[in-house]
Amino acid sequence: MKETLESALQHAVEQLVESGQELPPIRLTRPKIREHGDYAANIAMALSRILRQPPQQIAALILQTVRWPDAVESAEIAGPGFINIHLKKASEAGVIEKILARGEAYGRQSRQHGERICLEFVSANPTGPMHVGHGRGAVVGDVLASVLQAVGHEVTREYYINDAGAQIGVLADSVWLRMQELQGLAIDFPASAYPGEYVIDIARELLQQRPFAEWQAMDEEARRQAVGQAAVQANMAMIRQDLAAMGICFDVFFSELELHRSGRVTALIEQLRADGLVYEGVLPPPKGKEVSDYQPVEQLLFRATDYGDDVDRPLLKQDGSATYFAADIAYHFDKHQRGFDRLIDVWGADHGGYVARVQAAMKALTGREKQPDVLLVQMVNLTRDGKPVRMSKRAGTFVTLREVVDEVGRDAVRFNFMTRRVESQLDFDLETAKQKNDENPVYYVQYAHARASAILRKAAEEGVTAEAGAEDLSLLVSHEEKRLISALIEYPEMLAKAAERLEPYRVATFAMRLAADFHSFYHKHRVITDDRALSQARILLIQASRQVLANALHVLGVNAPERM
């Protein structure tokens, strides 16, 4: 219906504007006030500058020209030039039959030319268990992948394992110290080491694999590498379990260490040399703060400022090894070489300063603008009854994601993490997430689905059935019924917008709004009444509402229970 109305307005506007002129887009919105109609258009105000006429006058010309479909009851000019459109009673109720015909596929698109997208998310360092902040990024990435798939794209979920670098050395040293401690040796455990119990578990496991004397007799660097790699494997196994507990599966786990071993980082640096994209130079001291021991050192620098960054970036450290940035360029270039049409990364908000330099490198290497697309996810403030929760015995310094999932459940974590935009900090209260009332958003939405299921069971028990295409949907004319139908209509458009704008939170907010409209209808109207025709129409409305609630929850990776 919305597309039909927009098309009618488009034809009318084209007759009023000289051919060849660029026209502003026509977008209908739902008025917040019921009396203002079913749809509103602001096209007259957008055309005012082009036609050099007052918006109200342009709106009048549009209404004289437009040929509305039969579903339109009336249209009038409002305010400074809005066009408010009123539909005939139950004119949109036909969407119910469409929903029931398509079922789980309602709202989904099949694109012949969908993009191949590499969506990288989580990528937590394999130095310990996942914390709650990692969990939010994990859910955002997973739901975004589902949204993009729903509108017809081919999405690869990818995890980049940061298993090279100084942090792995610190992990190896931490485990070795615990191995010595388990042998009764006195150790000095530095503040920089990883303090969690999981480090002791890894140390104990390594001692079961090989006697302490053998570990102690090894060359120090060989032992450090062996312990570090074993610790990474143990932590990645734990991270995979945490992800599975969240219902998240990855298609690809990509190792940074293997990237280096394969020679691709070195090859990338040589390619940049050959293309004239690097030079030997000296970086200025960091901006905004004094560095008393700053020593100007000549380094191999990538010409990042030529491609939009604010400073050129080093590719090699003073010891000749590649910087993390060099490895990151090689990794993203590898994605490009694998043939992906689009790259999307989900990073923590503390990586915001890193976006421009990676995009600059990709532009230099591939000519692609603003790739990868980057979503920066803000942290989670974890509370219990409003008081901060900060420490974990398991991790030593933070609350692990698995502890939260075990306490409140996967559905509560996934849904609550999606209720805010990624750029907004999220307050997550453990006690609220366990409540079975309207304060808990996931319970509120799941209860709407369960309530719809209960109504349909009761109708079947009483012998009241309905068949799509055979009932009179024009009877659904109450405010609550029309509002519920309007919400059902919005679902495909919401999915498309969430995919286009990379805003998966829209699915959760839509589900809450649909649940609210459903509960409002339920409290105001009986479904099984003495009027059998009306009862049958309402049963179909309930079936369609339950289906769309289930579809939205499926995209969110949340269960749609039939009983609660």
Buried (B, 14 or more C-beta within 10 A) or exposed (E): BBEEBBEBBBEBBEEBBEEEEEBBEBEBEBBEEEEBBBBBBBBBBBBBEBBEBBBBBBBBBBBEBBEBEEBBBEBEBBEEBBBBBBBBEBBBBBBBBBBBEBEEEBBBBEEEEBEEBBBBBBBBBBBBBBBBBBBBBBBBBBBBBBBBBBBBBEBBBBBBBBBBBEBBBBBBBBBBBBBBBBBEEEBEBEEEBBBBBBBBBBBEEBBEEEEBEEBEEBEEEEBBBBBBBBBBEBBBEBBBEBBEBBBBEBEEEBBBBEBBEEEBBEEBBEBBEEEEBBEEEEBEEEEEEEEEEEEEEEBBBBBBBEBBBEBBBBBBEEEEEBBBBBBBBBBBBBBBEEEBBBBBBBBBBEEEEBBBBBBBBBBBBBEBEEBBBBBBBBBBEBBEEEEEBEEBEBBBEBBBBBBBBEBBBBBBBBBBBBBBBBEEEBEBBBBBBEEEEEEBBBBBBBBBBBBBBBBBEEBEEEEBEBEBEEBEBBBBBEEBBBBBBBBBBBBBEBBBBBBEEBBBBBBBBBBBBBBBBBBBBBEEBEBBEEEEEBBBBBBBBBBBBBBBBBBBBBBBBBBBBBEE
